[in-house]
């Protein structure tokens, strides 16, 4: 047992991130999650347990342990080992065609909360789009995996380590590259809402005016169990329809996508 009188907040944070799967998360995010449980009514052991549970739900629930230990394999292996991209595996060409349809020329894709989605880079080429890919991910090990692959395979792509709660950092990312700008937020917003209610709206208000198109998606079935969860995201769709121009809405596999842009009514 840990004596709470002998541990400072900083020491508790160090204890939380001592587990490998949390060791390369942005420290600010870990502290933000910990602050939800930093109560005098809880023992240190409880704070650590609750913080790790929420971090797992937000950041590592999709991650296979093998992803954190293997650095060299083909792209399809990585896509199948991350449960979020595994559910999309085989649909990437169709998804990207619908997401980017109507956009010509050189495109910048900013994949926020990308997981290992950068390993699907060739699907952009497969449907005829010239893309500079910018991944943005909180789990540092996944950032390193993708950058190693991008360099080895000479892809026009780069992945950055950061927090989606860092609005200025996200907006700075969106200035990189030249050409039309498209943001992907695939199965990401639910994790943000766990920690900060309505943060998705705040994030969209900030980034939509800076880009040409945004695509959000959400799961229509529960992770792993394959049960229908009836996730229609009414609150999100109503917000987007009220403030932005909806371009397309479609579904592949167990994932629904909403494509929209800054045209139309502004905030």
VENWOJO-V950460 format. One record per backbone hydrogen bond with DSSP energy under -0.5 kcal/mol. NH is the residue of the N-H (numbers start at 1). CO is the residue of the C=O. E is the energy in kcal/mol with one decimal. If there is no record, write none. Layout:
BEGIN
nh->[NH:NH]
co->[CO:CO]
e->[E:E]
END
This chain:
BEGIN
nh->[4:6:7:12:13:14:15:16:17:18:19:22:23:23:25:29:30:31:32:33:34:35:36:36:37:38:39:42:47:48:49:50:51:52:53:54:55:56:57:58:59:60:60:61:63:64:67:68:68:69:70:77:78:79:80:81:82:83:83:86:87:88:89:89:91:95:96:97:98:99:100:101:103:104:107:108:109:109:110:110:111:111:112:112:113:114:114:117:119:120:121:123:124:125:126:127:127:128:129:130:131:132:133:133:134:135:135:136:137:140:140:142:143:144:145:146:147:148:149:150:151:152:153:154:154:155:157:158:160:162:162:166:167:170:171:172:173:174:175:176:180:182:183:184:185:187:187:188:191:192:193:194:195:195:196:199:202:203:204:205:206:207:208:210:211:211:212:213:214:215:216:217:218:220:221:222:225:226:229:230:232:237:238:239:240:241:242:243:244:245:246:247:248:250:252:255:256:257:258:259:260:261]
co->[2:3:4:8:9:10:11:12:13:15:16:19:19:20:22:26:26:27:28:29:30:31:32:33:34:34:37:39:43:44:45:46:47:48:49:50:51:52:53:54:55:55:56:56:60:81:64:64:65:66:66:74:74:75:76:77:78:62:81:82:83:85:85:86:88:91:92:93:94:95:96:97:100:102:130:180:107:132:108:182:109:134:110:184:136:111:136:114:116:117:118:120:121:121:122:123:124:125:124:105:129:107:131:156:109:133:158:111:160:24:138:139:139:140:141:142:143:144:145:146:147:148:149:150:151:150:155:133:135:137:160:163:165:166:167:168:169:170:172:173:106:108:213:110:215:185:217:185:188:188:189:190:191:192:192:196:198:199:200:201:202:203:204:207:207:208:181:181:260:183:258:185:256:254:254:227:223:222:220:220:230:233:234:235:236:237:238:239:240:261:244:259:259:257:255:252:218:250:216:248:214:245]
e->[-0.8:-1.8:-0.9:-2.1:-2.4:-2.1:-1.9:-2.3:-2.3:-1.0:-0.9:-1.6:-0.8:-1.0:-1.5:-0.8:-1.8:-2.6:-2.0:-2.4:-2.7:-2.0:-0.6:-1.4:-1.9:-0.6:-2.3:-1.4:-2.2:-2.6:-2.2:-2.9:-2.4:-2.5:-2.2:-2.0:-2.5:-2.4:-2.0:-2.3:-3.0:-0.9:-0.6:-1.6:-1.1:-0.7:-1.3:-0.6:-1.0:-1.4:-2.0:-0.6:-1.4:-2.2:-1.9:-1.2:-0.9:-2.4:-0.6:-2.6:-1.5:-0.6:-0.9:-0.6:-2.4:-2.8:-3.0:-2.2:-2.0:-2.6:-2.2:-0.9:-2.2:-0.5:-2.7:-3.2:-0.5:-2.5:-0.6:-3.1:-0.7:-2.6:-1.0:-2.3:-2.5:-0.8:-1.7:-2.6:-2.1:-2.2:-1.6:-2.1:-1.6:-0.8:-2.1:-1.0:-0.6:-1.7:-2.5:-0.5:-0.8:-2.9:-0.6:-2.1:-3.3:-0.5:-2.6:-2.0:-2.5:-1.5:-0.9:-1.0:-1.4:-2.3:-2.1:-1.9:-2.4:-2.4:-1.8:-3.1:-2.2:-2.2:-2.9:-0.6:-0.5:-2.5:-2.0:-2.1:-2.4:-1.6:-0.5:-1.5:-1.1:-2.2:-2.7:-2.1:-1.8:-1.6:-1.5:-1.8:-1.4:-2.9:-2.5:-2.6:-2.9:-0.6:-0.9:-0.5:-0.7:-1.3:-2.3:-1.4:-0.8:-0.7:-2.5:-2.0:-1.6:-2.9:-2.5:-2.5:-1.4:-2.1:-2.4:-1.6:-0.6:-1.4:-1.9:-1.4:-3.1:-2.8:-2.3:-1.9:-1.8:-2.6:-0.7:-2.6:-1.4:-1.5:-1.9:-0.7:-1.4:-2.8:-2.5:-1.6:-2.4:-2.9:-1.8:-1.5:-2.9:-2.1:-0.7:-3.2:-1.7:-1.9:-2.1:-1.8:-2.7:-3.2:-2.7:-3.2:-2.6:-2.2]
END
